[in-house]
Amino acid sequence: MKAKKNPPHHSAKSSKRVKSGSKGAATAPIAPDPRFVSDLVTRGDAAEPTADGKLPLEATYAVTERNPDGTVKSVRAVRKKLF
């Protein structure tokens, strides 16, 4: 009885992983959905940094940009919530 050979796609030598993206390629930031940003502000998950650059403990996003009318335009994730 002969041992079965593994198909080539199972061989360690032939399996190469393709990395997504490329190093050094600059991508334009994606504009956040206005609904997502307004929900963050409503829930208190987004806040303005204080004068010394600190955020309240309950905030997970920092407000980075405001619209001319004062509404929040963009935020930046700064920490994860630990429940």
Contacts in CASP RR format, 6 or more apart in sequence:
PFRMAT RR
TARGET T0000
AUTHOR 0000-0000-0000
METHOD contacts of the structure
MODEL  1
MKAKKNPPHHSAKSSKRVKSGSKGAATAPIAPDPRFVSDLVTRGDAAEPT
ADGKLPLEATYAVTERNPDGTVKSVRAVRKKLF
8 14 0 8 1.000
9 15 0 8 1.000
31 74 0 8 1.000
32 74 0 8 1.000
32 75 0 8 1.000
37 46 0 8 1.000
37 72 0 8 1.000
37 73 0 8 1.000
37 74 0 8 1.000
37 75 0 8 1.000
38 71 0 8 1.000
38 72 0 8 1.000
40 46 0 8 1.000
40 61 0 8 1.000
40 72 0 8 1.000
40 75 0 8 1.000
41 63 0 8 1.000
41 72 0 8 1.000
44 58 0 8 1.000
44 59 0 8 1.000
45 58 0 8 1.000
45 59 0 8 1.000
45 60 0 8 1.000
45 61 0 8 1.000
46 59 0 8 1.000
46 60 0 8 1.000
46 61 0 8 1.000
46 62 0 8 1.000
46 63 0 8 1.000
46 72 0 8 1.000
46 75 0 8 1.000
47 55 0 8 1.000
47 56 0 8 1.000
47 58 0 8 1.000
47 59 0 8 1.000
47 61 0 8 1.000
47 62 0 8 1.000
47 63 0 8 1.000
48 62 0 8 1.000
48 63 0 8 1.000
49 55 0 8 1.000
49 62 0 8 1.000
49 63 0 8 1.000
55 62 0 8 1.000
55 78 0 8 1.000
55 79 0 8 1.000
59 78 0 8 1.000
60 77 0 8 1.000
60 78 0 8 1.000
60 79 0 8 1.000
60 80 0 8 1.000
60 81 0 8 1.000
61 75 0 8 1.000
61 76 0 8 1.000
61 77 0 8 1.000
61 78 0 8 1.000
62 75 0 8 1.000
62 76 0 8 1.000
62 78 0 8 1.000
63 72 0 8 1.000
63 74 0 8 1.000
63 75 0 8 1.000
64 74 0 8 1.000
64 75 0 8 1.000
64 76 0 8 1.000
65 72 0 8 1.000
65 73 0 8 1.000
65 74 0 8 1.000
66 72 0 8 1.000
66 73 0 8 1.000
67 73 0 8 1.000
END
